[in-house]
């Protein structure tokens, strides 16, 4: 699993580009939850925010790729008709 057992996100040095959509989304939810609960130092909050932004971007990349694949499949299906 990509997250620590205590629910804190993995450190920023762990490559986000290698995460699956599900792993990135799970980690993003953990980051949001941690930020919402407060109690983190300013430095930690900034690091969490930056990681959250990167995770959100990774999720969007996956979703955009899925949209493109669906559009290509629709185009192929339309050409086969």
Buried (B, 14 or more C-beta within 10 A) or exposed (E): EBBEEEEBBBEEEEEBEEBEBEBBBBBBBBBBEBBEEEEBEEEEBEBBBEBBEBBBEBBEBBEEEEEEEEEEEEEEEEEEE
